Amino acid sequence: MNKQRFHKHFAHKGAPIYWIIIAYLIIGYFFPAVGLLALICMIGPVVMAVKRGRWWCGNACPRGNLYDKVFSRFSPHRQIPAFMRSKAFRALMLVVIFTVFGTQMYYAWGDWNGMGRVFWNIILATTIVGIVLSLTIAPRAWCSFCPMGTLSACVTPKADRLPDTIKTVSVGDECNAKCKLCAKVCPMQLTPYEGKGKETGFFHTDCIKCGTCATACPLKTIKLSTPLKQHNYG
């Protein structure tokens, strides 16, 4: 008998915005300057994380949407290796990718098509890596050490200094933490049920605010809310 895996596919809510990354790669191949649009998905997540955490990753990232809505159906949903989540590995990936990116950009500087091609190449290469990891480990395995995700997590406010704009996972008293379905369907393989009994609920800098845990909860005792509102829920 095959061993049942802990994590599993769950139909994610929201619009299928993965067509954006597909269109970007196709159009950018023929018109390299279009590659510069990747700046939006490089700057946006980090800027937004200051007030909302990794919200962009779970709601506005076309590539993350591709993993959730398409490749999650075919993924083995294995446990993401601990080393991929480690600070050392994430820092290494950040340095390596930005070094490669910076070196290529140095030689292409001043040529719009050349600079656009640098962005396009990086997005293509990392997307392929993400797809391979989706099909061999877990849908969001790449997101556990994505450089922009890492930077977003770094600038996300700490648990003791949460702004009114950030949402955390509120877990009501009805939760018995036995089914752990919220953890089974979490794209980032976090453990939302651990927020039960905590004033600010479950908070993790890698939570992408997708709301999947709330949607999947059979008791409907989980929701995303700001810490100031959570004391009224239970």
N, C-alpha and C positions, 0 to 999 in steps of 0.2 A: 504494500500500500504506500502511495506517495505521501510524504509528510506535508500536511497542510501548512501553507505559509501564513504568517501572521498578517501581513499587509495584503490589500486587495484593491481591485479597480472599483471606482465609484463614479457614477455619472456626475460630472461637475456642472454646476449652474453657470449661467453667463453666456454671452455671445461667443461664437466661434471666431475669434480674432486672429487665429493662426494663419489665415489667408494673407495677412500682412507680411509675415516673414517669407512666405512662399513667393508672393509678388515681388518682394524686395530682392530676393535672390535671382529671380528670373529677369526682372527689368535691369537690375544692377549688372548682370552679366553682359548685356548689350550696351548699357549706358552707365559706365563706371562711376560717373560723378554722382549718381543716385546713391552710391554707397555712403556718402557723407551723411545721409539721413540717420545713420546708425548712432550719430551723436545724441539723438533724442533718447534712445534707449540706454545710453551710457550715462548721461547727465541726469535724466529724469528720475531714475530710481534712487539715486543718492540724495538729490535735493529733497525729494518727497519724504525720504526716510527720517529726516530731521523732525518732522511733525507727525508722520503716520506710520513709521516703521517700514517693514518690507511690503507695504501694501501694493506697490507697483508690481512686484514679482507675481503676486497672486491674482491681480485684477487687470493689469494693463500690459503685461509682457507677452507679445505674440508667440515667442518661442516657448515660454512656460505653458501657454495655452495649448500649443501644439503637443507638448508632452502629456498634458492632462487629458485632452479630449481625443487624441488619436493614438499615441503610442502606449498610453496607459492600458489600453485594451489588449495589447499584445505583450506587455511586460511580465516578467516572472515575479515581480514585486518582492524581491529579496531584500534583506536588511542592508541598508547603505553602510558600507564599511566604516568603522570608527575613524580610520586614518583620514578619510575624505572630509570628515567634519573637524579634524584637529586644526588648531590655530597655525601650527607649523606648515602643514600641507597647503592650507588656504593662503597663507602668506607667500609660500613658494610659487603657487600658481599665479598669484597677483603679480609678483616680480617677473616671472617668466613671460607671461602674456604681454605685460606692459613694456617689457624690454624689447620683445620682438616687434610689437606695435610701434614703439618709439623709433627703433632703428629703421624700419621700413618707411615710416613717415618722414624721417630725416632725408632720405634719398628721394622721396617723392614730393617734397615740399615745393609749393608753387605751381604744381601741375594738378589742376582740379580732378582730372580723370585718374591720375596716378594716386592722389590722396584718397579718392573715392574707392579705388581698387584695393587699397590697403585695408580700409574698413570692411569692404565686401569679403576679402579673403579671410579676415579674422572671424567675421560672422559665419561664413560658410564652414570654416574649419571647426569652430566651437559647436556649431549646430550639429555637424556630423558626429562629433564626439558625444554630444548630448543624446543623440538618437541611438548610438551604439550602447551607451550606458543605460538608456531606457529599456532597450531590448535584452540586455544581459543582467541588469541589476534591478533598478527601479526607475519609474518615470522621471522623477526629479533628482536623480543622483547627481547630475551636472550642477543643479541649483545649490547643492550642498557646499560647493566650492567655487561657484561662479564668481569671478573677480568683482563684478558690479554688485552682486548679492553680498559678497563679503564686505565691501565698502559700505553698503547700505546697512548691514548689521552693525558695523562699527560706529556709525553715526546715529543709529537708533537710540533714543533716550533710554537711560537705565531704569530699572524697575522702581527705584525710589524717587525718580524725578520724571514721572510720566506726564506729558502735557494733556490738556483736555481733548486734543484732536486725535489722540491715538486710541485704538480699540484693542482690548484684550479679550480672552475667552472667558466668559462668565459661566460658571458651572453651578447649577442649582442644587439644593439639598436633596432633591429627589434622586440624584445620581447615586447609584450604588457601586460604581466603578468596577463592576464585574464583567460586563460585556466588552468594555474597552473598544467599542466600535469606532469611537472618535479617533483613536490612535491607529486603528486598522486602515482607515480611509484617508488619514492625513497625508497630503502629498510630500511633506517634509519629514514624515515619520517622527513626529513629536508626540507628546502624551498629554493632550488637553485635560483629561480627567483628573490630573494632578492639581488642577486649579480649584477643586472643591474645597470649600472652607476657607479660602484665601480672599481677603478683602478686595484685591485687585484681580482676582481670577488667575487664569493661566497666562503667564507672560514669558515669551522667549524671543530673543532678537531675530531668530530665523523663522518665526511665524509669519506667513505671507498673507494673512488676513483674508483668506479665500472663503471662509465660512463653511467649508465642507464638513467639518466636525459637527456644526450646528444642524446642517441639513440632514446628516446621517443619524443623528441621535434618536433612538427609538422612543425615548421618553420626552423628547423636546425640552430638555432641561439645560441645554447649552445654547448660548448665543454670543454674538460679538457685541460688545458695548464698551463705552468709555468707563474708566474706573470710577468716575464720579456718579455714574448711574447704577453701578453694580450693587450698591448696598440696598437698592430697592428691589433686587431680584433674588429669589430664592424659594 
